[in-house]
Amino acid sequence: MKLKPISQILLGLTITPIIALAVHQPGYAGEKFKCNDKLQNPITLAKTSRGWQPMLVWESNYFRISKQERCRIVSKRLQAYSDNRMLYLRGGKFNGLPVICTAIKVGGNCLKEDVVITL
């Protein structure tokens, strides 16, 4: 079994509060999340009262897809969940892997269609 570097584990522990802060911004119409994939390290941006703010910086190609594609996928998922008012984020497991997912209520289950990001 190959262990993940401590930096990836720490990233998983630190992005949850960042996502929660960005998602729980008061109502802004339209686009709330987008990916700037033109940089060496793509960035998921969240629209806040201060304008577009960096939320996630994609530095690793650890997964099977590029960091640019991962940025686009996760940003699109966050936007879709926001559009559908699924704003509760929680940690869980899916297929034995740690994930951050959305739920329609506090303590809701992590279902396949609700996975935002695999850590």
N, C-alpha and C positions, 0 to 999 in steps of 0.2 A: 504494500500500500504506500503510495507516494503522498507525503504530507505537503500541504500548501505552505508557501512562505508566510511568515508572520505578518508581513505587510498586507497580504490579501485578506487575512482574517481581520486585521485591524480596520481595513477599508470597509469591510462588511459591518463592523460595529459602529463606524463613524458615519456612514451615509444615511442610516435610518433617521437620525434627528434632522439631518439636512433636508431629506425628502419630506419629512413631516412638516417642517417649517415652510417649505416652498408650497406644498399642497394646501396647507391651511390658510392661505392668504384670502382675504375677503374678496367677494365676487368681482371678477374682471371678465367681461364678455370676450368671446373669441379665443384666439390661440393663447395658451398659458405655458406650453412647453414646446421647445424646438431644439434641434440638434445643429450645431455648427460643426460640420464634418470636413471643413476645408483646412483645418489646422493639423499639425503633426499629431497632436493629442486632441481629438474631438471633444466638444463640451456640450452637455445637455444644459440648456438654459431654462430658467423659470421666470415668468413675468410676475413682477412684484410691484408694490407702490413706488419703488425706486427704479423701475424699468427692468430690463432683462438682466438677470443675475446668474452667474455660474452656479450650477447645482451639482453636476457630476463631471469630472474630468476623466476621460477614458485613456488610460496609459498602457494597458496590457492587451496583448493578443493571445492571452492564455486560453481562451475558448476557441471553438472551431470556426468562428466567424471573426472578421476583422473588427477592430475597435470602432471604425467608422460605421460599419453596419450595425454593430451592437448599440451605438449611440442613436442611430436612426430608429431602430426597433424599440428601444426603451423609451425614447422621447415620444414616439407615436403612441405607445401603450399608456404612458402617463397622461397624454392629452385625451385619449379615449376614455380613460377612467374618470378624469376630471369632467369631461362632457356628460358622462352618465352619473355624476355625483357619487362615485365610489371613492371616497376620500379617506377611508380608514386604511392605514398601512400597518402591516404587522410582519414579523418574522415567522417562518415556518419551514417545513421540509416538503419537497416534492421530488419523487423518484429518488429518495435518499439524500438529496442535496439541499443545503440551506438556501432559502429564497426569501425575498421580500415580495409580499403580495398585497393586493387590495381586498377589502371586504366591505359589504354593505352595512355592517354593524360591528360594533366593538366585539372582539372575540370571535369573529366569523372565521370560517375555514379557509385554508389556502387551496383553492381549486386550480386546475391546469389553466383555465382561461383567465385567471386572476393573477398569475405570476407576472411581476414587473421585471424582476432581475434575479438571476441565479448568482449566488456568491461563490 
